Amino acid sequence: MKVLAIEFDSNYMNYVVVDGSKDNPVVQSSNRLVLSHTRLRTALVGFQDALKALFNSVSPDRIAIKDKPETGRMRAGAAALKMEGIALANARCDIDFVSGSRVNKVASSCPTLFAYLQPAYKCGIAALAKAEA
């Protein structure tokens, strides 16, 4: 199963494409997309076009998004909510929202990925584990 795992961090969308199983995951690609401005139509359309291109090139079986609270002290910002909405509107497969506690339970990490990509990687592993259960 191929999972596109996403974590929103400020105005960045960090992603890791994980294929295989939870016990033998293979990272196919990783990177980040940026939403440069939250109130410019051209920036939102540019982000949407980049996201569509990513979805088309990866063709994931499932998309896993690390859940962000919408209220409270640790709530998601405007950029994260807009990027999440664009992702939801353009997805062509099932989306699994993965809670922070599920992500924190994943013990493995990928030594070849930058630290800012580790939460997305763990989100993908959690989604693989759920799919295998």
KAHU-V476553 format. One record per pair of residues at least 24 apart in sequence whose ideal C-beta (glycine too) atoms are under 8 Angstrom apart, sorted by sequence separation. I is the first residue (numbers start at 1). J is the second residue. D is the distance in whole Angstrom. If there is no record, write none. Layout:
BEGIN
<<I	J	D> <I	J	D>>
END
This chain:
BEGIN
<<11	35	5> <63	87	7> <102	126	5> <11	36	7> <98	123	5> <2	28	7> <11	38	7> <63	91	6> <98	126	5> <29	58	7> <98	127	6> <28	58	8> <63	93	6> <65	95	6> <67	97	5> <62	93	6> <63	94	7> <64	95	8> <65	96	7> <67	98	6> <96	127	5> <61	93	6> <62	94	5> <63	95	5> <64	96	5> <65	97	5> <66	98	6> <67	99	5> <98	130	8> <60	93	6> <62	95	7> <63	96	7> <64	97	8> <65	98	7> <67	100	7> <13	47	8> <62	96	6> <64	98	5> <66	100	7> <96	130	7> <51	86	6> <55	90	6> <47	83	7> <51	87	6> <55	91	7> <55	92	6> <66	103	6> <13	51	8> <44	82	7> <48	86	5> <52	90	6> <15	54	7> <47	86	6> <51	90	6> <38	78	5> <17	58	5> <38	79	5> <44	86	7> <48	90	7> <17	60	7> <35	79	5> <38	82	6> <35	82	7> <35	83	5> <4	54	8> <33	83	8> <4	55	8> <66	119	6> <4	58	5> <66	120	7> <2	58	7> <4	60	4> <2	59	7> <3	60	6> <6	63	7> <8	65	8> <66	123	4> <2	60	5> <3	61	7> <4	62	8> <5	63	8> <6	64	7> <7	65	8> <8	66	7> <65	123	7> <2	61	5> <3	62	5> <4	63	5> <5	64	5> <6	65	5> <7	66	4> <64	123	5> <1	61	5> <2	62	8> <3	63	7> <4	64	7> <5	65	8> <6	66	7> <8	68	6> <64	124	6> <1	62	7> <3	64	5> <5	66	8> <64	126	7> <64	127	3> <62	127	6> <11	77	8> <10	77	7> <8	76	7> <11	79	4> <10	79	6> <11	80	8> <62	131	7> <10	80	7> <13	83	5> <8	79	8> <9	80	8> <8	80	4> <11	83	8> <13	87	8> <8	83	6> <8	84	6> <6	87	7> <25	108	8> <27	110	6> <30	113	6> <32	116	7> <25	110	8> <27	112	7> <32	117	8> <27	113	7> <30	117	5> <30	120	7> <30	121	8> <16	110	8> <27	121	7> <16	113	7> <25	124	7> <25	125	6> <16	117	6> <14	116	6> <14	117	5> <18	121	7> <22	125	6> <25	128	6> <12	116	8> <16	120	4> <14	119	7> <15	120	6> <16	121	5> <14	120	5> <18	124	4> <22	128	4> <9	116	7> <16	123	8> <17	124	8> <18	125	7> <21	128	6> <22	129	4> <16	124	6> <20	128	7> <9	119	8> <18	128	7> <22	132	6> <21	132	6> <7	119	4> <7	120	4> <6	120	6> <5	120	5> <5	121	7> <7	123	6> <6	123	7> <5	123	4> <5	124	3> <4	124	8> <5	125	8> <3	124	5> <5	127	6> <3	127	5> <3	128	6> <1	128	6> <3	131	8> <1	131	6>>
END
